[in-house]
Amino acid sequence: MTFAAIYRKSVAVLATGLVLSTTASASDHAIDKDYGNPSTPDYADRVVTIKPDARWVNVTQDETVRFVDARSGATFTWKFDTVVRVFDLTSVAPSGILGAHHVDAYVAANPRKRNDS
């Protein structure tokens, strides 16, 4: 194999690796940061009270939930428009709601959505 052929092959392998790593990084970033969106209480499918001893909540993808902090009585509403399966609910709760109380949101797949992948 000539030097030119080795060079072309090395460049092709390097370029493929670069494209794959860039694509994975972009996908990871979007998934890591997209937990859904705030919503208004009028659109809530249900209400969940977060008690002081709660460690997790179960929700469904595309579900809108109004959360009530049992300690303070403060509320917020969240639409779980996300592909993320587990995340810390305090990362999306408005400041002061839930305090430092770590609560994981377990997001089940929406059974009404067809998975085309």
C-alpha positions as CSV (number, residue, x, y, z in Angstrom):
1,M,0.0,0.0,0.0
2,T,1.4,3.4,-0.9
3,F,1.8,6.3,1.4
4,A,-1.0,8.2,-0.4
5,A,-3.4,5.3,0.1
6,I,-2.5,5.0,3.8
7,Y,-2.9,8.7,4.2
8,R,-6.4,8.8,2.5
9,K,-7.6,5.8,4.6
10,S,-6.3,7.5,7.8
11,V,-8.1,10.7,7.0
12,A,-11.3,8.9,6.2
13,V,-11.2,7.0,9.5
14,L,-10.4,10.2,11.5
15,A,-13.2,12.1,9.7
16,T,-15.8,9.3,10.4
17,G,-14.8,9.2,14.1
18,L,-15.0,13.0,14.4
19,V,-18.5,13.1,12.8
20,L,-19.7,10.3,15.1
21,S,-18.3,11.9,18.3
22,T,-19.8,15.3,17.3
23,T,-23.2,13.7,16.7
24,A,-23.1,11.8,20.0
25,S,-22.2,14.9,21.9
26,A,-25.0,17.0,20.3
27,S,-27.5,14.2,21.1
28,D,-26.3,13.8,24.7
29,H,-26.5,17.5,25.3
30,A,-30.0,17.8,24.0
31,I,-31.2,14.8,26.1
32,D,-29.4,15.9,29.2
33,K,-30.9,19.4,29.2
34,D,-34.4,18.8,27.9
35,Y,-36.6,17.7,30.8
36,G,-39.8,19.2,29.5
37,N,-41.5,22.6,30.1
38,P,-43.2,24.6,32.8
39,S,-47.0,24.7,32.4
40,T,-50.0,26.2,34.0
41,P,-52.2,24.5,36.6
42,D,-55.2,24.6,34.2
43,Y,-53.5,22.0,32.0
44,A,-52.5,19.5,34.7
45,D,-53.5,15.9,34.2
46,R,-53.1,15.3,37.9
47,V,-51.8,16.7,41.2
48,V,-48.9,15.1,43.1
49,T,-48.0,16.2,46.7
50,I,-44.3,15.9,47.5
51,K,-44.1,14.8,51.1
52,P,-40.9,15.4,53.2
53,D,-40.0,11.6,53.0
54,A,-40.6,11.3,49.2
55,R,-37.6,10.1,47.2
56,W,-39.3,9.7,43.7
57,V,-42.4,10.4,41.7
58,N,-43.6,8.3,38.7
59,V,-44.9,10.3,35.7
60,T,-45.5,9.5,32.0
61,Q,-43.9,11.2,29.0
62,D,-46.2,14.1,27.8
63,E,-48.1,14.1,31.1
64,T,-48.6,17.5,32.8
65,V,-48.4,17.4,36.6
66,R,-49.0,20.0,39.2
67,F,-46.7,19.4,42.1
68,V,-47.4,20.6,45.7
69,D,-44.6,20.9,48.2
70,A,-46.1,19.5,51.4
71,R,-43.7,21.5,53.6
72,S,-44.4,25.0,52.1
73,G,-47.6,24.5,50.2
74,A,-45.9,26.1,47.1
75,T,-46.8,24.6,43.8
76,F,-45.5,24.3,40.2
77,T,-46.7,22.6,37.1
78,W,-44.5,20.7,34.7
79,K,-45.2,19.1,31.3
80,F,-42.9,16.0,30.9
81,D,-42.3,16.5,27.2
82,T,-39.0,14.7,27.3
83,V,-37.2,11.5,26.3
84,V,-35.2,11.5,29.5
85,R,-36.2,8.6,31.8
86,V,-34.9,9.8,35.2
87,F,-33.9,13.2,36.5
88,D,-33.8,15.2,39.7
89,L,-37.2,17.1,39.9
90,T,-35.5,19.9,41.9
91,S,-33.5,20.8,38.8
92,V,-36.7,22.1,37.2
93,A,-38.7,23.2,40.3
94,P,-38.7,27.0,40.7
95,S,-36.3,28.4,43.3
96,G,-37.5,27.8,46.8
97,I,-39.9,25.0,46.0
98,L,-38.7,21.6,47.4
99,G,-35.6,23.3,48.8
100,A,-32.7,20.8,48.9
101,H,-35.1,17.9,48.9
102,H,-33.8,15.5,46.2
103,V,-36.7,13.8,44.4
104,D,-36.2,11.8,41.2
105,A,-38.8,11.9,38.5
106,Y,-39.1,8.6,36.8
107,V,-40.6,9.2,33.3
108,A,-42.4,6.2,31.7
109,A,-42.7,6.1,27.9
110,N,-46.0,7.4,26.6
111,P,-48.0,4.3,25.6
112,R,-49.9,6.3,23.0
113,K,-46.7,7.2,21.1
114,R,-45.4,4.8,18.5
115,N,-41.7,4.2,18.7
116,D,-40.4,4.4,15.1
117,S,-36.7,3.8,16.0
